[in-house]
Amino acid sequence: FLTQAMADMESLMEKELATTRLPHGKIKAMATPRRLVLFVHDLAERQEDEFMEKLGPAVAVAFDQKGNPTPAAVGFAKSQGVALEDLEVVETNKGKYVAVRKRIKGEETLVVLSSLLPRFIGTIPFRKSMRWSHFDLRFARPIHWILALFGDELVPFNLDHLRSGNLSFGHRFMSPCAFSVEKADDYMELAKKHFVIPDPAERKKIILEEAQACARTVEGEIFFTAELLETVTNLVEYPVLIKGDFEVAFLSLPKEVLMTTMIVHQKYFPLMDREGKLLPHFLTVANTKPRDPAIVKKGNERVLRARLRDAQFFFTEDRKIPLSQRLEQLRGTIFHTLLGTSYEKVMRIKVLAQEICTLLNYPNRDRVDRVATLAKVDLTTQMVGEFPELQGIMGREYARLDGEEEVVCQAIYEHYLPLSAGGDLPRTEEGAIVSIADKLDTICGFFAVGLIPTGTADPYALRRQALGIINIILDRRYCLPLDVLVDKGLTLLKEKLRKAHEVVKEEILAFFKGRLENLFLSQGHPYDVVDAVLATEEVSLLGIRDRIFALEEIKKEADFEPLAVACKRIGNIIKGFSGGAVDPSLFENEAEQSLYSVYLGVEREVKAYIEKGDYFQALKVLARLRTPVDNFFDAVLVMTDEEKIRKNRLSLLTACAHLFGKLADFSRLTTQAAP
């Protein structure tokens, strides 16, 4: 929580200083496991003066016809402690009023901080907070001391049971005594003398430099993730690197098992050779400078050895039963109490995967079915039971050892991808298809039983699952009708539906549209273009994306604006009209016949381009309607008194509007001219 706390402290202090009119320089927060630190540089000696305007009575009430002050003006001046000549006349949206402008002199910073700091400390947000002893104060951890200095002056205040002072404490083990700080600028150096490095950036630098030096002693390179480095940095106040070793025999375990054990469970840094192969060494970060590093080294080696022996045992036991013989065991694994077992889920995934194969005309159905069958069976293994992070990974490794095709092995792992926003996507067709099927089943399942994400909670990560489906489909340019897939997914869950099938289907499609909108807006596409395309009945994610690209491009052309305006004008006129067949024999005007003729030709071409997925050319062809539409409106009275003629003209315009609507809802596009 320290990283977030530092960001929150900086933003909160920025707001507090702005509210209290205290000019300042850079604000920098720092943190260790035992302390939160905040520096405000170049803080002014006092508040800026404040100018306040106080309105009094209206001028007509404050002065008589001769301009003399009335009792109302005299009373107002007296109540504000000013002379009559200090009253000013100001213009407001209600007319002219008398007013007093006052200059409120700013207080000294020390005085302001005495009330600001306790309020500031009490408002630092934490995901989890606690109370301790009999105190009312809530904080992430019990507060033991508060050091508060403005330059070389103590900032005095009380926070519940605590009193601010100029004392701090050193490292819990290497320098547990208190030390006094006379000047704020002295704090960092004094803390270091007492074996505390408050700045996480400095601790991180020390860890990396020492780790690289240790790695060089075995001709290795450190492996770390940003998350691991940040976690370790926030666990120590005074980092000391220690190299440990483990038996070479453990390297026979899958690499991911060793990596997970060291990184996730032990917070160790693995060491690798230049080819990326693991070495039988690791680095751990101690929070103290031990008298005898060998003791600390042996202790960490003992812990890691025990975990690796467990992993080796699980691996050996798991290998006794091939993956293909584990499917039935999934009957005893609950996916969710409302959605049944993992076995039931696998059966649904298999059906959905075959449906996707049909829609894509993908020939390797048997291979896809094999992946779907084996995708979840590693959940029954002891290794995944102990290391849940390895689901999919162990499925891939065990499948390889069982002699499955390599593409099947890789797809078993890939069906969990992407693991995060922007994460790697499946590279095999089988992995992509089963991944879509799995995620779609999860979304349909939780919507079916009413466990829908809210604005503040998404406990089953359905937004991430939906975004995963979207990114896979767009990445591989799959032309998949989402409504058909959702229909199939809900049909497989018909016994669990808590609402009507169509109601849940619409909820899911709206959910996907929301994810699509967020995705396209985050990529920088204009809101009106995204909104216009999502308002169509298009259900292919690829079709939606390509329409957005095409519409965004064609909007740059000079003749697009008049076309959009004409389309909006059509929409305004036909509002409330359901449409009907166009009868050319009822045309009375050449402009009607011209528009209809152009429409027929444009309709054929637009439909052909849409079928090819060439939406830019479809829009280019659609633009040919602009001139005949303009001529139609110039020459034809649409809302004529004769009902047959009126309806026929409205039907012609409705046909044009429907053609526009196949590509976008043009009424949602921003235009300079009014329709």
N, C-alpha and C positions, 0 to 999 in steps of 0.2 A: 504493500500500500504506500510505500515511501515515495515512489516516483509520482504518483497521483497527488499525494499530499503536498509535495514541493510545488507542483503546478498550481494547485488550489491556493496555497499560501501566497504565491506571487500575484495571482489575479485578485484575490481578496484584498491584499494590502494595497494594490493599485487602486481599487475602488474606494477603500477607506481614505486614502490620502487625497483622492480627488474630491470626495465628499467633504472632507475637513479642510480643503483649500491649503494643502501643504505641498509646495513644489519640491521635487525630488529628482534624483538621477536614477541609475539602474537599481532594480530590485532583484536580489538573488537569494533563492532558497537552497538550503542544503540539508542533508539528513544522514543519520547513521541509525543502527538498530536501537540506540539509546537516546537520541536527541534529534530535535528539529531546530534548525537554525535559519534565521532570516536577517539579511543585511539590506539596509536601504542606504544607498550612497547619496552624498550631496543633499541631504535633507535640510530644508530651510530652517532658520532659527525661529521663525514664527509664521503663523498663518498669513495668507494674503488678506488684505482688508476686503470686507464685503459691502457692497452697495445695495441698499434695500429701498424699494419704493412702496410707500403706503398710500393707498387711495383714500380720499375723503369724500365729501359730498359733491354732487354735480355742481358745475360752475353756476348754473341758474339758481341753485339753492344757496351757494356760498356767497354770492354777491348780489346786491340789489341792482335796480335798473341804472343807478348812477355809478355803479362799480364799487360801492362801499361794501366792506365785509359784513356779512350777517352774523348773528349769534352762532349759526352753524359753522361758519369758517373760524370764528374766534374759539369756539369749543374744540374744534378739531386740532387747531394749532396748539392749544393749551394741552390737550391730551397727548400730543406727540412731543411736547417739550420744546417747541420751536416758536420763533416770532412770526407774526403774520406775513412779514415781507419774505420769509423763507418758503412760503407756500408756492407751488408751481402749478401750472395748468398743463394737463396731459390729455392727449387724444386717445380714446379707447373705442372699441367697436360699439359701445353704447353711448358714445358722445364725449363731451369734454368734462373732465373732473379735476378738482384740485388734488394735489398730492404732495407728499413730503419725501424727499430723497435723503436717506441717512447713510452715513459711512460708519460701518461697524469695524472697529479696529481689531485686527487679528490677535489671537492669544499666542503666548509663547509656546513653542513646540513641546517643551517638556510637560506643560500643563495638558496640552491636547493628548499627548501619548499616554498619560496616566489614565485617561478614560477610554482611549482608542484600543490599547493593547489587550485589556481583559475582554473587551467585546470581540476583538479579532480572534483571540485564542478560542473563545467559546463557539465561534461560528465556522471553524475549519471543518469541512465535511469529511466523514470517513464512512466507508461502506459498512463497517461494523464498529460500534463504539461501546464503551462500558462505563459503569459507575463503580466506585470502590469505597470501601469503608462506609461511613454514614454520610458521605458528601453527595451533593446534587449534581456536581459537574460531570459531564460525559466527555470522554476522550478515547482515542484509540487504545491507549495504555495509561496506567496511573502516572500522574505527573509528580515528580519528586522535587524539582527545583525550577526556578525561573530566573534567568539572567536577562536583565533589561537595562541597556545603556544607550544614552544619546550622547555620542562623543565620549566625554569623560564624566558625564553626569548620570547618576542612577535615576531611572524612571520608576518612581514609587507607585505601586498599586497592589491591591489584594485580588486574588482569584480564588474564591471559596476559602479554603483553609490555608492557601499558600500566599506568601509575601514575596514580591520581587526583590532581587538583590544583585550583588555583583560577584556572586560565587558560582562556579561551575565545578564539575567533577571530571576526573580523568578516566582512563580505561578501567573497566571494572576489576580486572585482575592485575594489570601491570602498573597502574597508578590510581588506586581507588580513592585517594584523598581529595579534598576540596582544594581549589585554587582560586585566588581572587583575580578579577580582571578590572584594571583601572581605566582602560580606554577600549572602546569598541574595536579600534584598529588592531589592538594587541591580541584579540581573541584567537585568531587562526594559529598564530605562532605558539601561543601558550598551550592551545589544545594539542598541537603536535608534540610539544615537550612532554605532555602527559599521555602520549601514545594514542591520540585520537586524531584521525584525519577526517574532518567534517565534510569536505567536498567529495561527493561520489565520483565526479569526473577524475579527480586526482587518484582516488582509490582504484578506479577502473584502469587508469594508465599504469599504476604500479603493478596491478595483477597481470596485465598483458605483457609488460616488459619482463617481469620476473618469470612468467610462464614461458615466454619465448626463450629466455636464457636457460631454463630448466630443460626445455625440449631439445635444445641444441646439444645437451650433454649425452643424449642417446640418438643423435642425428634424426630427430623426429620433428613433427610440426603439431601444434596444438589444434584441436578441433573444438569449436565453441559456436553456440548460437547467441544472438543478441539477447534472447530471453535468459539463457543460462548466465551470461556475463552480468546482466543487470541483477539477477537474483543473488548471485554470489557477492556482488559489490554491496548489495543492501543487507547482507548478513554479517558483515564485519565492520569494525571500526579501524582496525590496524591490520591490513592483509599481509600474511606471510605465506609464501608458496612452499609446498612440500611435495616431492615426487615419491610416488609409491609404485610397487610392482605387483604383478599377479602371474600365476603359472601359465606358461606357454600353452599348456594343454587346453586351457579355456578358450583359446583362439579357434578351436574347432566348432564352437557354437556359432550360430548365425551372427553376423556383424551387428545387426539391429538389436539383438538380445543384449550383447555387451554394451552397446551404446546407450540403450534405454536404462540398463542397470546403473551405469556410471552417471549419466546426465540427469535423468529424471529422478531416480531414487536417491542417489548419493551426492548429487551436485558436484561431480568430479569433471575435470577436463580430460577426455581421452587424448592419447598421442598416436599419431599416424606416421607412416613413412611417406616418401615423396609420391608414391603411387596410390596413396589413399588407403593402404592396408593398415589395420590396427596393429599397434605395438603392445607388448605386454607391460605397459606402464600407464600411469595416470598422474594427474596433478590435483591436489586438493588445496583449498585456501583456508588456513587457520586464522583465528581471530586473535591469536597471541603469538609472541615470539618465544617458543618453548626453550626451556633450558637444555632439553635433550630431544632434538628433532626426531631421533630414531624411534623414540617411544610413540610419538604421534604418528609417525610413518607406519609402524607396526599395527597400531590400533586401527587405522583406516584400511590397511591391507586385510586385517582380520575380518572387518565388517564386509568388505567387498568380496572376499573369498567365500564367506558364508552365503552371500546372495548368489554368487556365480555357481556354487555347488548346488543350490536349490534349482537354479535355472537348468543346470546340466541334468539334474534328476528329472525335472519336468520334461525336458527335451527327450531323454531316453524313454520315459514312460509313454509320452505322446506318440513316439514312433512305432509303438507296438500295435497301434490301430490305424490303418490307412484312413485318409480323409473320406474316401468313398464309402467306408463302413460306419461313418459317424453321423450320417444324416438323420437316422432315427433318434439319435440322442437329443436332437433339437426339440423333440416333443416335450422334453423336460425342462426346456429353457424358455422362460416367459419373456416375450418381447415387451408387452404391456398388458396389465391386468384386463383392460377393456378391449384389447386387440388380439389376444391369444398368444400362442407360442411362436418361437422363432421358426419352427417347422412350418406353421401355417403361413408365415410371412414369406418363406422361401417358395412355397407353392404359388403364392400370388406373384412373386417376382418372376418366376418361370413363365407364367401366362403372359404377364405384361411384356416381358422381354421378347416373346414370340410375336406378340402384337406389333411391337416396334419393328421387328424383322420384316413383318408383312408390309407395314407402311413404307419401309425403306427399300423393300425388295432386296433384302440382304440374304445372300445364299447360304452362309455358314450357320444354319440354324442349330445344328447339333452341337457345334462348338459353343455357341451362345448358351444353349441349354446346360451344357456341362459346367460352364462358369457360374450360371445362376444356381445350379444344384450345389456346388461346392463353396459358394461365396461366403456363407455364414458358418460353415461347419467347424472352423477353427475356434468358434466360441465355446465348443465343448472340450477344448484341450486345456490341460493344466497350465501350460505356459501363458495362454491368454487370460486364464482365470487369475493368475498372479500378476501379469503385466497387461492390463486391458489396452494399453497404448499400442500393443503389438497386433491387434486384430487386423486381419488383412495381410499384414507382413508375414505372420506365421503361416497363414493359409497359403501364401505364395511359396514359402520355403518348404513346407511339408508336401505341397503338391509337386514341387520339383523332385523331392526325394522319393515320392511315390511314382515318378515316371510320367506325370501328365505332360501334355504338350506345353512348350514354353509360353505360347500365346495365352493358353488357359491359365497358367501360373501367374503371369503378369496381370492378366485381367482380374483375377481374384483380388489382387492388391488394389488395382486401379478402380474397382467399383466403389471404393470409399472416397475417391477424389472428386472434387477438390476438398482438401481438409480445412481450408480457410478462404476468406475473400481474397481473390487474386492468386490463389494457390495453383499448383500444377494440375492440369487436366489429364484425363485418360488419353493414352496414345494409341491404344488398340481399339478396333471397332467393337470387339466383344466387351472390353472394359467400359466403353462409353455407353453401350446399349444397356448393360446390366446396371450401371450406375444410375442411369435415368429411371429404369424400372424400379430400382430399390428406393430411390428418393421420392418418386411419384407415389409409390405405395405408402410410404411413411406420411406424406402430406395428406393423401386421401384418407388414410386411416384416422389420423388425429382430427381432421375436419369432420369425418363421419361420426365420431363419438363426441363432438362438441369441444374438443380441446384446441381452441383456436388462439393464435398469438394475439396479445393485446398491445396497446401502445407502450406499455412498460415491461411486459414479460413475454418471453418466447422460450419456455423451458425445454422444448424439444427441438430447438434450433431449426424451425420450419422455414424461416426466412433464408437461412444459409442453404438449406436443402433446395429451396426454389431457385435461388441464385445459382446454385451448382448446376441444376438442370438447364437453366437459361444459358449459362456460359458454355456448357458442353454442346448444346444444340447449335449455338451461334458459331462456336469454334469449328465444328465439323460440318457446318452448313447443312444440317439435317432439315428436310422439309417435313416436319411432323405437326399434324393438326392437334393442338393441345386439348381441344374439346373432346375429340375422339378418345384420346388417352385417359383423360379424367373420367369420361363415361365408363371406360373399361375398368379403371381402377375402382370406381365406386360400385360397379356391378359385382366385382369380386368381394366387396364388403357389405353387400345388401342386407345381411342379417345383423349388422352392427350399426346401421344408419339410425340416427336419432331424429333426423328430419327427412323431408321428401328428397328423393334423389336429385331432382332438378334444382332445388334450393341449395343443397350442398355444392352441387356442380358450379352454380353461379358464384357462390362464395369463394370457391377455389380459383376460378378464372379471374375474379376480381382481385384476389390475393396475388396472383401472378402478374396481373397488370400493374399493381402497385410496385412489385419488385422491378418490373421492366421500366416503369417511369423513373424510379430512383436510379437505376443503372444508367439509363440514357442521359438523364440530367447530370449525373456525376461525371459523365464523359464529355460534358460541355455542349450537348445538343440544345438548341433553343426550346424553351418550354412550350411555345405555341405549336411548333412542329411536332413535338412528342405527343402533346395533347390531341392534336388533330388526327394523327395516325392511330393512336390508341382508342379513339372514339369510333373507329371502323369496326366491322364485324370480322376482321381478319384474325384467325386463330393460330396461324403459323408464326412462331417466334422469328424465324428467318425472314418471312414476308414482312413482318412489322419492322424489323431492323433495316431491311433494304429499302422499304418505303420511306423511312425517316431520312436515310442517306440521300435518296433521290429527291425528296421534297425540299430538303435543306439546300441541295445544289441548284434546283431549278428556281428556287426563290430569289436567287441572285440575278436572274435574267430580267431584262427590262420590261418585257411584256407580261410578266407573271402578275404584277400588282393589279392591273386592270382585269385580268382573268379572275383573280380571287375576289375582287369587288363585285364582278358580274355574278359570280357563283353565290356570294352572300345575298345579292339582290334577288336571285332566284329563290333562295331559301326563305327570305322574308315574305315573298308573294305566295308561295305554295304552302306556307305554314298552316297546318290543320287539314290539308287536302291529302287524301289517301292515294290518289293517282288512279289511272285507268288506261285503257288502250287508246292509242292515238289514231284518229281517223283522218287521213290526208284529204278526203273529199270535203271536209268541213273547213279547210283552209280558205281564207278570204284575201290573204295578203301574200305578196311574193316573199316577204321577210319570214313568214311562217314556213313556207315551202323550202326556202333556202336553209333555215335552221334545221329542219327535219332531215333534209338530204345530207347535210354535213354531219348531223348527229349519227345517222345510220352508218356512214363510212367510218367515223371516229370510233363508234361503239365496237365495230368488228376489229379494228386495229388495236384498240385499247385492251380488249379481252385477250387478243393473241399475245400482246406483250406481257400482260399480267401472267398468263400461263407459262411464259418463258422466264418470268421473274425479272424482266427488264422494266422496272418501274419508272426509271428516268425517261425512257422512250415513250412509255405510256403517258406520262405527264406532258411530254413534248407534243404528242398527238392530241391530247386533250386540249392543249392551248389553242388548237385550230377552231375551237368553239367560240373563242372570245369575240371575234368580229361578227359572226352571225347572231350571237346573243345580244350584243350591243345594238345591232340593226333591228333586231326583233323588238327590243324595248323602245327604240326610237319610233318605230312605225306601227306598232300593234298596241291596242288597248286590251290588256289581258282581261280585266274585270268588266267585260261588256255585259249589257243587260240580258242578252240572249244566252240562256243557260247552256245549251249544247255547245255553242261556240266557246263560251267561257271555260267549261270543263275540258274541252279538247285542248285549249291553249294551256290550261294548268297541267294537263296530262303530259303535254310535250315538255314543259319546263320540269315536271317531276322526273321524267325519263332522263333529262340532262343531269338533274341533281343526283339521281341514283348512280349515274355513271361517274360523276365526280366522287361520290361517296365510296366507290370501290377502292379509291386510293387514299382519301383523307376527308375529314370533315372540315371543309374550307371555311366554315363559319367561325371556327376556333382560331384561325390564323390572324395575326395582327397585320393590319394594312394601314397605310397613311390616309387614304381617302375613305370617306364614309360610303357605304353601299346605298 
